[in-house]
Amino acid sequence: MLGRLMGFLAGVMLWAGPAMAQQVYLAPDMKKIKEESGIVEWGIGAIFLVGCMVVAFKPAKRSNLR
């Protein structure tokens, strides 16, 4: 009996959170949002990608190929 009650209470607790979190979302006015250039973000991403490639493809210190 206690196990069934605990299971029911756990189910209600897990169900109540998402139900209480729902709210009406009003989209912002699209006319007020101006287009911005994403060149800074793309530049940062490119620099990060080049840095990752340098680290990935540099020769290992322990390789004895001579």
MOPAC internal coordinates of N, CA, C and O (Angstrom, degrees):
PM7 1SCF
backbone

  N    0.0000 0     0.00 0     0.00 0    0    0    0
  C    1.4450 1     0.00 0     0.00 0    1    0    0
  C    1.5333 1   110.76 1     0.00 0    2    1    0
  O    1.2310 1   120.82 1   135.84 1    3    2    1
  N    1.3301 1   116.04 1   -44.16 1    3    2    1
  C    1.4643 1   120.23 1  -179.26 1    5    3    2
  C    1.5349 1   110.41 1   -67.49 1    6    5    3
  O    1.2310 1   120.50 1   142.81 1    7    6    5
  N    1.3309 1   116.65 1   -37.19 1    7    6    5
  C    1.4660 1   120.26 1   179.05 1    9    7    6
  C    1.5194 1   111.91 1   -64.55 1   10    9    7
  O    1.2310 1   120.67 1   140.85 1   11   10    9
  N    1.3217 1   116.32 1   -39.15 1   11   10    9
  C    1.4623 1   120.85 1   178.82 1   13   11   10
  C    1.5279 1   110.73 1   -67.24 1   14   13   11
  O    1.2310 1   120.72 1   140.07 1   15   14   13
  N    1.3302 1   116.23 1   -39.93 1   15   14   13
  C    1.4555 1   121.16 1   178.13 1   17   15   14
  C    1.5289 1   110.85 1   -65.37 1   18   17   15
  O    1.2310 1   120.55 1   136.94 1   19   18   17
  N    1.3345 1   116.55 1   -43.06 1   19   18   17
  C    1.4609 1   120.42 1   178.92 1   21   19   18
  C    1.5291 1   110.68 1   -65.13 1   22   21   19
  O    1.2310 1   120.34 1   140.13 1   23   22   21
  N    1.3222 1   116.96 1   -39.87 1   23   22   21
  C    1.4580 1   120.31 1   176.88 1   25   23   22
  C    1.5190 1   112.35 1   -63.19 1   26   25   23
  O    1.2310 1   120.78 1   138.65 1   27   26   25
  N    1.3363 1   116.11 1   -41.35 1   27   26   25
  C    1.4611 1   120.67 1   177.99 1   29   27   26
  C    1.5306 1   110.78 1   -63.74 1   30   29   27
  O    1.2310 1   120.44 1   135.50 1   31   30   29
  N    1.3332 1   116.75 1   -44.50 1   31   30   29
  C    1.4650 1   120.17 1   179.77 1   33   31   30
  C    1.5245 1   111.43 1   -65.43 1   34   33   31
  O    1.2310 1   120.21 1   141.34 1   35   34   33
  N    1.3129 1   117.20 1   -38.66 1   35   34   33
  C    1.4636 1   119.86 1   177.70 1   37   35   34
  C    1.5224 1   110.40 1   -64.72 1   38   37   35
  O    1.2310 1   120.43 1   139.36 1   39   38   37
  N    1.3305 1   116.79 1   -40.64 1   39   38   37
  C    1.4595 1   120.39 1   178.10 1   41   39   38
  C    1.5185 1   112.33 1   -63.49 1   42   41   39
  O    1.2310 1   120.73 1   138.11 1   43   42   41
  N    1.3305 1   116.20 1   -41.89 1   43   42   41
  C    1.4708 1   119.78 1   178.23 1   45   43   42
  C    1.5211 1   110.35 1   -64.70 1   46   45   43
  O    1.2310 1   120.09 1   138.88 1   47   46   45
  N    1.3194 1   117.44 1   -41.12 1   47   46   45
  C    1.4607 1   120.49 1   179.25 1   49   47   46
  C    1.5223 1   111.76 1   -63.88 1   50   49   47
  O    1.2310 1   120.24 1   138.38 1   51   50   49
  N    1.3288 1   117.15 1   -41.62 1   51   50   49
  C    1.4610 1   120.13 1   179.50 1   53   51   50
  C    1.5246 1   111.84 1   -71.23 1   54   53   51
  O    1.2310 1   119.84 1   153.60 1   55   54   53
  N    1.3103 1   117.91 1   -26.40 1   55   54   53
  C    1.4577 1   121.97 1  -178.86 1   57   55   54
  C    1.5241 1   111.66 1   -85.15 1   58   57   55
  O    1.2310 1   120.10 1   149.42 1   59   58   57
  N    1.3167 1   117.42 1   -30.58 1   59   58   57
  C    1.4575 1   121.51 1  -173.59 1   61   59   58
  C    1.5265 1   112.42 1   -73.71 1   62   61   59
  O    1.2310 1   119.59 1   148.28 1   63   62   61
  N    1.3155 1   118.38 1   -31.72 1   63   62   61
  C    1.4637 1   120.80 1  -178.11 1   65   63   62
  C    1.5174 1   113.24 1   -61.07 1   66   65   63
  O    1.2310 1   119.65 1   124.20 1   67   66   65
  N    1.3385 1   118.27 1   -55.80 1   67   66   65
  C    1.4644 1   118.49 1   178.48 1   69   67   66
  C    1.5215 1   112.73 1   -63.70 1   70   69   67
  O    1.2310 1   119.60 1   147.12 1   71   70   69
  N    1.3264 1   118.36 1   -32.88 1   71   70   69
  C    1.4599 1   120.39 1   179.43 1   73   71   70
  C    1.5250 1   110.65 1   -67.09 1   74   73   71
  O    1.2310 1   119.74 1   142.65 1   75   74   73
  N    1.3199 1   118.10 1   -37.35 1   75   74   73
  C    1.4542 1   120.73 1   179.79 1   77   75   74
  C    1.5215 1   111.91 1   -77.62 1   78   77   75
  O    1.2310 1   119.87 1   156.99 1   79   78   77
  N    1.3214 1   117.85 1   -23.01 1   79   78   77
  C    1.4637 1   121.20 1  -177.35 1   81   79   78
  C    1.5183 1   112.69 1   -81.19 1   82   81   79
  O    1.2310 1   119.52 1   167.30 1   83   82   81
  N    1.3058 1   118.52 1   -12.70 1   83   82   81
  C    1.4561 1   120.27 1  -178.93 1   85   83   82
  C    1.5152 1   109.75 1   -72.90 1   86   85   83
  O    1.2310 1   121.53 1   -45.70 1   87   86   85
  N    1.3139 1   114.68 1   134.30 1   87   86   85
  C    1.4487 1   120.40 1   177.15 1   89   87   86
  C    1.5199 1   109.16 1  -148.47 1   90   89   87
  O    1.2310 1   120.82 1   -16.97 1   91   90   89
  N    1.2831 1   116.04 1   163.03 1   91   90   89
  C    1.4557 1   121.23 1  -178.96 1   93   91   90
  C    1.5169 1   108.06 1   -78.47 1   94   93   91
  O    1.2310 1   120.92 1   -50.80 1   95   94   93
  N    1.3197 1   115.84 1   129.20 1   95   94   93
  C    1.4525 1   121.41 1   179.90 1   97   95   94
  C    1.5198 1   108.60 1  -108.74 1   98   97   95
  O    1.2310 1   120.81 1   -58.16 1   99   98   97
  N    1.3057 1   116.05 1   121.84 1   99   98   97
  C    1.4532 1   120.93 1   177.00 1  101   99   98
  C    1.5222 1   108.57 1   -99.48 1  102  101   99
  O    1.2310 1   120.78 1   -56.22 1  103  102  101
  N    1.3155 1   116.11 1   123.78 1  103  102  101
  C    1.4580 1   120.75 1  -178.53 1  105  103  102
  C    1.5271 1   109.42 1   -69.07 1  106  105  103
  O    1.2310 1   120.07 1   -36.92 1  107  106  105
  N    1.3315 1   117.46 1   143.08 1  107  106  105
  C    1.4647 1   119.66 1   178.30 1  109  107  106
  C    1.5260 1   110.74 1   -68.52 1  110  109  107
  O    1.2310 1   121.33 1   -22.68 1  111  110  109
  N    1.3101 1   115.05 1   157.32 1  111  110  109
  C    1.4502 1   120.13 1   178.88 1  113  111  110
  C    1.5224 1   108.95 1   -67.02 1  114  113  111
  O    1.2310 1   120.41 1   -58.73 1  115  114  113
  N    1.3167 1   116.82 1   121.27 1  115  114  113
  C    1.4597 1   121.18 1  -174.66 1  117  115  114
  C    1.5283 1   112.18 1   -71.87 1  118  117  115
  O    1.2310 1   119.64 1   161.25 1  119  118  117
  N    1.3168 1   118.29 1   -18.75 1  119  118  117
  C    1.4603 1   120.97 1   179.47 1  121  119  118
  C    1.5229 1   111.32 1   -72.88 1  122  121  119
  O    1.2310 1   120.05 1   152.64 1  123  122  121
  N    1.3205 1   117.52 1   -27.36 1  123  122  121
  C    1.4587 1   121.18 1  -178.21 1  125  123  122
  C    1.5248 1   112.31 1   -79.51 1  126  125  123
  O    1.2310 1   120.25 1   158.43 1  127  126  125
  N    1.3222 1   117.13 1   -21.57 1  127  126  125
  C    1.4547 1   120.86 1  -178.61 1  129  127  126
  C    1.5247 1   108.45 1   -84.07 1  130  129  127
  O    1.2310 1   120.71 1   -59.37 1  131  130  129
  N    1.3215 1   116.25 1   120.63 1  131  130  129
  C    1.4570 1   118.75 1   179.46 1  133  131  130
  C    1.5266 1   109.21 1  -100.11 1  134  133  131
  O    1.2310 1   121.56 1   -30.38 1  135  134  133
  N    1.2984 1   114.63 1   149.62 1  135  134  133
  C    1.4638 1   120.53 1  -179.44 1  137  135  134
  C    1.5209 1   109.52 1   -71.19 1  138  137  135
  O    1.2310 1   120.48 1   -50.10 1  139  138  137
  N    1.3035 1   116.69 1   129.90 1  139  138  137
  C    1.4487 1   121.69 1   177.98 1  141  139  138
  C    1.5144 1   109.11 1  -115.57 1  142  141  139
  O    1.2310 1   121.29 1   -30.89 1  143  142  141
  N    1.3063 1   115.14 1   149.11 1  143  142  141
  C    1.4541 1   120.45 1   179.12 1  145  143  142
  C    1.5239 1   109.42 1   -73.38 1  146  145  143
  O    1.2310 1   120.44 1   -40.88 1  147  146  145
  N    1.3066 1   116.76 1   139.12 1  147  146  145
  C    1.4551 1   121.16 1   179.47 1  149  147  146
  C    1.5116 1   112.54 1  -102.90 1  150  149  147
  O    1.2310 1   120.41 1  -156.63 1  151  150  149
  N    1.3326 1   116.81 1    23.37 1  151  150  149
  C    1.4597 1   120.23 1  -175.24 1  153  151  150
  C    1.5288 1   112.04 1   -65.77 1  154  153  151
  O    1.2310 1   120.03 1   146.38 1  155  154  153
  N    1.3270 1   117.55 1   -33.62 1  155  154  153
  C    1.4711 1   119.92 1  -179.96 1  157  155  154
  C    1.5220 1   110.07 1   -66.51 1  158  157  155
  O    1.2310 1   120.43 1   135.36 1  159  158  157
  N    1.3301 1   116.79 1   -44.64 1  159  158  157
  C    1.4648 1   120.11 1   179.57 1  161  159  158
  C    1.5243 1   111.22 1   -64.44 1  162  161  159
  O    1.2310 1   120.42 1   138.49 1  163  162  161
  N    1.3388 1   116.80 1   -41.51 1  163  162  161
  C    1.4595 1   120.24 1   178.74 1  165  163  162
  C    1.5288 1   110.61 1   -65.86 1  166  165  163
  O    1.2310 1   120.15 1   143.14 1  167  166  165
  N    1.3237 1   117.31 1   -36.86 1  167  166  165
  C    1.4697 1   120.59 1   178.22 1  169  167  166
  C    1.5170 1   111.91 1   -65.74 1  170  169  167
  O    1.2310 1   120.56 1   136.08 1  171  170  169
  N    1.3289 1   116.54 1   -43.92 1  171  170  169
  C    1.4642 1   120.22 1   177.43 1  173  171  170
  C    1.5204 1   110.45 1   -62.49 1  174  173  171
  O    1.2310 1   120.50 1   138.16 1  175  174  173
  N    1.3308 1   116.64 1   -41.84 1  175  174  173
  C    1.4635 1   120.00 1   178.43 1  177  175  174
  C    1.5151 1   112.25 1   -63.97 1  178  177  175
  O    1.2310 1   120.38 1   140.11 1  179  178  177
  N    1.3288 1   116.88 1   -39.89 1  179  178  177
  C    1.4728 1   120.53 1   179.51 1  181  179  178
  C    1.5232 1   110.80 1   -66.05 1  182  181  179
  O    1.2310 1   120.25 1   137.34 1  183  182  181
  N    1.3313 1   117.13 1   -42.66 1  183  182  181
  C    1.4652 1   120.08 1   178.80 1  185  183  182
  C    1.5230 1   110.31 1   -63.86 1  186  185  183
  O    1.2310 1   120.15 1   138.92 1  187  186  185
  N    1.3259 1   117.31 1   -41.08 1  187  186  185
  C    1.4584 1   120.74 1   177.54 1  189  187  186
  C    1.5265 1   111.17 1   -62.77 1  190  189  187
  O    1.2310 1   120.42 1   137.99 1  191  190  189
  N    1.3282 1   116.81 1   -42.01 1  191  190  189
  C    1.4645 1   120.93 1   179.58 1  193  191  190
  C    1.5217 1   111.38 1   -64.12 1  194  193  191
  O    1.2310 1   119.83 1   137.20 1  195  194  193
  N    1.3168 1   117.92 1   -42.80 1  195  194  193
  C    1.4659 1   121.32 1   177.90 1  197  195  194
  C    1.5220 1   110.09 1   -63.54 1  198  197  195
  O    1.2310 1   120.10 1   138.23 1  199  198  197
  N    1.3333 1   117.41 1   -41.77 1  199  198  197
  C    1.4654 1   120.09 1   177.81 1  201  199  198
  C    1.5223 1   112.29 1   -62.01 1  202  201  199
  O    1.2310 1   120.78 1   139.93 1  203  202  201
  N    1.3320 1   116.11 1   -40.07 1  203  202  201
  C    1.4658 1   119.37 1   177.83 1  205  203  202
  C    1.5235 1   111.32 1   -65.38 1  206  205  203
  O    1.2310 1   120.38 1   140.25 1  207  206  205
  N    1.3240 1   116.88 1   -39.75 1  207  206  205
  C    1.4713 1   120.24 1   179.58 1  209  207  206
  C    1.5302 1   111.02 1   -66.51 1  210  209  207
  O    1.2310 1   120.24 1   141.93 1  211  210  209
  N    1.3265 1   117.16 1   -38.07 1  211  210  209
  C    1.4694 1   120.23 1   178.70 1  213  211  210
  C    1.5198 1   110.00 1   -62.87 1  214  213  211
  O    1.2310 1   120.42 1   134.84 1  215  214  213
  N    1.3158 1   116.81 1   -45.16 1  215  214  213
  C    1.4627 1   120.03 1  -179.81 1  217  215  214
  C    1.5213 1   111.01 1   -68.16 1  218  217  215
  O    1.2310 1   119.85 1   142.67 1  219  218  217
  N    1.3243 1   117.89 1   -37.33 1  219  218  217
  C    1.4569 1   121.02 1  -176.51 1  221  219  218
  C    1.5217 1   112.67 1   -70.62 1  222  221  219
  O    1.2310 1   120.31 1   144.13 1  223  222  221
  N    1.3284 1   117.01 1   -35.87 1  223  222  221
  C    1.4623 1   119.71 1  -172.63 1  225  223  222
  C    1.5205 1   114.08 1  -106.44 1  226  225  223
  O    1.2310 1   119.29 1  -172.25 1  227  226  225
  N    1.3160 1   118.95 1     7.75 1  227  226  225
  C    1.4599 1   118.71 1   176.76 1  229  227  226
  C    1.5290 1   108.81 1   -73.39 1  230  229  227
  O    1.2310 1   120.13 1   -29.87 1  231  230  229
  N    1.3012 1   117.36 1   150.13 1  231  230  229
  C    1.4687 1   119.31 1  -179.16 1  233  231  230
  C    1.5347 1   111.32 1   -67.09 1  234  233  231
  O    1.2310 1   121.54 1   -35.88 1  235  234  233
  N    1.2998 1   114.66 1   144.12 1  235  234  233
  C    1.4626 1   119.98 1   179.48 1  237  235  234
  C    1.5247 1   109.86 1   -71.98 1  238  237  235
  O    1.2310 1   120.53 1   -31.76 1  239  238  237
  N    1.3230 1   116.59 1   148.24 1  239  238  237
  C    1.4571 1   120.82 1  -179.06 1  241  239  238
  C    1.5340 1   111.27 1   -72.22 1  242  241  239
  O    1.2310 1   120.54 1   154.26 1  243  242  241
  N    1.3187 1   116.57 1   -25.74 1  243  242  241
  C    1.4610 1   120.47 1  -176.07 1  245  243  242
  C    1.5279 1   113.27 1   -90.47 1  246  245  243
  O    1.2310 1   120.08 1   179.20 1  247  246  245
  N    1.3348 1   117.45 1    -0.80 1  247  246  245
  C    1.4712 1   117.55 1  -177.41 1  249  247  246
  C    1.5275 1   109.17 1   -81.55 1  250  249  247
  O    1.2310 1   120.43 1   -54.89 1  251  250  249
  N    1.3073 1   116.79 1   125.11 1  251  250  249
  C    1.4633 1   122.86 1   178.78 1  253  251  250
  C    1.5233 1   108.15 1  -106.99 1  254  253  251
  O    1.2310 1   120.64 1   -95.61 1  255  254  253
  N    1.3243 1   116.38 1    84.39 1  255  254  253
  C    1.4594 1   120.36 1  -178.15 1  257  255  254
  C    1.5128 1   112.13 1   -97.36 1  258  257  255
  O    1.2310 1   119.16 1  -179.50 1  259  258  257
  N    1.3110 1   119.20 1     0.50 1  259  258  257
  C    1.4592 1   121.28 1  -178.52 1  261  259  258
  C    1.4901 1   111.99 1   -82.70 1  262  261  259
  O    1.2310 1   120.10 1   180.00 1  263  262  261

